């Protein structure tokens, strides 16, 4: 997110109206619902986590216990349990 100067983007009347409510403060103007992007849509993080979770589930199915999975993937026992359950439900 980058900051833009309101006086360069908005009509003077609108800037003056906004100043009545927030004079010299930072405000966040959220995106419209139809312009929102889903989490991970700009990076490969979502895909990487899906691959990791699939690998965790395959290791689990091949007999690796939950504590060992947590150590291998540097995750808490609760996170491993959540991932295994989620992957189980996919099938």
RAFEN-V53581 format. One line per field, one symbol per residue. phi: phi as a letter, one per 30 degrees, with the letter a starting at -180 (. if undefined). burial: 1 if it has 9 or more other ideal C-beta (glycine too) atoms within 8 Angstrom, else 0. A space follows every 50 residues. Layout:
phi=???
burial=???
This chain:
phi=.bcbdeddccdeddedddddcbdicdbccdddedcdcdeidcbceddddd dedddeddddddjdddddddddchbdedddddddddddddd
burial=00000100000001100110000000000000000000010000010010 01110110110000010011001000001110110110000
